[in-house]
Amino acid sequence: MSTAPVLQITGLSGGYSLNKPVLHDIGLQVQPGEMVGLIGLNGAGKSTTMKHILGLMSPHKGEITVQGKTRSSDPEAYHGALSFVPESPLLYEEMTVREHVEFTARAYGVEQSDYESRSSRLAALFNMDDKMDTLSSHLSKGMKQKVMIMCAFVARPALYVIDEPFLGLDPLGIRSLLDFMLELKNTGASILLSSHILSTIENYCDRFIVLHRGKVIAQGTLAEMTAAAGLQGLNLEQLFYELVQGGK
């Protein structure tokens, strides 16, 4: 397995206005086969960081590479190396679940045999077998979120960018998603996961990045961050509170 970072962000500053950047000199990386939790309060810059990774926003300063490629130098390779699960599901109302998943697979160049086996497994994993030919407009919010997840995972890119995926999912769906992400990670995939449910991701992520007011204020394993803050023995939720509220 390559030791070069799948995702490398260096000196990233950016936002919606040149005069008021949301992000300030962000630096982070995600290694092959690593799940990294991106955590922070509302407005800390998590979604803005992800939008920059996806190319929906252009950096004011800094550089983002995915598998060593920048979006400007090789946009096809850059975008083909990542997949995204948004916080709020966005589907075509007049397309069925099956059509969404197949459309995504074709966009990523997934072989037909791989598509069939992967879509079948994902449908079973997320209890969507009986919904595959249902129009998305007839689905509940939780089911729509499952469709977004299935679309992201029918492809096998190097990097998954996942923004608050647990909203709307039932407990079984959350557990299925976490276990499947671990399975992908163990095959070498990289995952950048944003979530407010710290107690859930604590035991799944290899490292964490804490964003606060557009800056990275801590990153590393839980043990590394608690040691650096002189707060050994705290769980992730307790440490996070101390970092953003306790002035550490």
N, C-alpha and C positions, 0 to 999 in steps of 0.2 A: 504493500500500500504506500502511495506517495506521502511524503512528509510535508509537502508544500501546502499552505492553506488553501482550502476550497474558496473561502470568502476572505478577502483582505480589505479592510477599510483603513485608510491612512489620512489623518488630518482633515477629516470631513467637517466642513461648515456649510450650512444651508438652511433653507426655509422658504417661506412664501414671499418674503420681501428681502431685497438686498440690504435694506437699512435695519431690519430686525430679524437676524438669523435665529432659528429655533435650535439648531445644533451648533455646538462650539468645539471644534478640534476633536471630533470623535475618532478614536482608534480602537479597532477590534479585529479579531479574526476567528474563523471557525475551521477546525482541522478536519481531515477526512475521518469519517466514522465517529463524529463527535456531535452530541446534542447540547446546545448552549441556550440557556434561558436568559432572555432579555427582559428585565423587570424594571418597573418604575411607576410613579404615580401617574394619574391622568395628566396629560400635558407635558410629560417629561421628555417626549421626543421619540418614543418607540415607533409609532406608526410613521412618523416623518422619516426616521432612519430607514424603515422598510420601503417606503416610497422611493427613496433615493436608490436603494439596492435594485428595485424593480425598474428603474428608469422613468418613473412617473414624475420625478423632480430632478432637476440638474443641480449638482453641487455648486456652491459659490466658490469653495476651495476644496482641495483634497482629491483623493482618487479611490475608486472602488473597483476591485477586480474579482471575477469569478473564474476559477480555474486558470488564473493568470491572464485572463482577457478583460479588457475594458469594454464598456458598451460602445464607445466611439470607435475603437479599433476593429472590433469584430462583433457587431450586434447580433448576428445569427448564432454564433457560438456562445456568446454571453447569455442570451435569453434561453437558448436551448439547454443550458446547464442548470437552470433553476425552475422551480415550481412554487406556486403561491396559494395559500389558503387564507382568504380575507376574513376579517372579523364578522362582516355582514354578508350573507350569501347573495350573489348576483347571478341570476339564471335567466334564460330565455323562456318566457311564459308558455310559448307554443311548441316547445321541444320537450320530449319525454326524458326521463332519467337516463335511459339507455342511449338516447341520441346525444345527450351532453357528454357522457363518458366516451362514446365512440368518436365524437367530434374532437375531443381533447387528445385521444390516442392518435388520431390521424395527424393532428397538428404537430405532435412530437415524433411522428414517424415510427410509431410502435407497430411491430409486425402483427398480422391478424391473429395468429395463434397465441401470441403473448397477450394481446388485447382480450381475447376470449377467456383465457385462464385467469388473468388478473381481474377483469371485471366480474367474473363469476365469484371469485373469492371475496372481493370487496363487497359485493352485494350480500353475500352470506354473512360476512363479518359484521356489517352494520345493519343487519336485519332489513334489507331493502329488496329482497328477492321478489316480493309481490308488488313492488312499486316501480319496477324497471320500465314498464310501459305506461306509466302515469305521467301526465303533463305536470311540469314543475309548478304551474299555477294552482294545482290541487294539493300541493304538499304543505305540511306544517313547517314552521320555521326550523325546527330541529331536523326534519327530513331534508330540507333545503341545504342545511349546513352539511349533512352527510353527503349530499351530492357533490358539494364543493370539495370535500375531503376525498371522495372517490375519484373525482377528476384529477386532483393533484397527484394522487398515488397510482393512477393507472400508468403514468409515465415513470421512468426511473432516472431522473436527473441526478446530478451530483449534489445539488443543494435544494433543500426545502425551506421556504420562508413561511412561517405559520403564525398568524396574528390572532390571538384570543380564540382558539378553535373550540373551546369547551362551552361557549355560550349557546344555550339552546339544546345541547346534547343531554340525553338521559344518562344516568350512572353507568349503564352497560355500554353505551356509546363512548363515553369518556374512557372507560377501561380498555375497550377494544382499540381505540385510537392510540392510547399510550403504549399498549403492548405491540401494536403494529409499527409504531415509530421506533421502538426498541429493536424490533426485528430488522427494519431497514437500516438502522444505525449499525447493527452488527454485520451487515453486508457491505459496509463502507460508506453509506450515504451520510451526508451532513445535514443537520437540522438547526435552524435558528428559530426558537420558539418564544413568543411573547405571551405572557399570561399573568393575571392577577391572583390566580389560585396557587399561591406559593407552597402551601402544604402538599399539594398534589404533585407539582413538578420537582420538588426538592429531591425526591428519591429517583428521579428519572434523568435529570440533566447532569452532564459531566462537569460543566462550569456554569457560572452566572456572570452577567454583566448588569450592573446597576446604573441606570440613567437617572439623573436628577437635574432638572432645569437645563436640559440640553447638553449635559456633560456626563462623561463616564466618571463616577465617583468611586467605584470599586469593581474589580473583576477577578475571577479565579474560582477555584473550588470553594465550597463552603468553609472548609478548614482553613484555606489560605486567607479568605476574607475575614473570618473571625479572628485569626491570629494577627493580621495586619491592623485590625481595629482594636485589638486588646480585649476582645469580647468572646473568648473561647467558651464553647459549651452551648452557645445559642443556636436555635434552629434558624432556618432561612427567614421565616416570617419575623422572628424577634430581631434578627440582625438587620433586616431591611428597615424595620421601624427605627432602630437606633441610628442607622445611617442617614435616613431622610428627615427624622424628627428629633433625634437626640443630639445632633450636632457633632457626631463623631467624624 
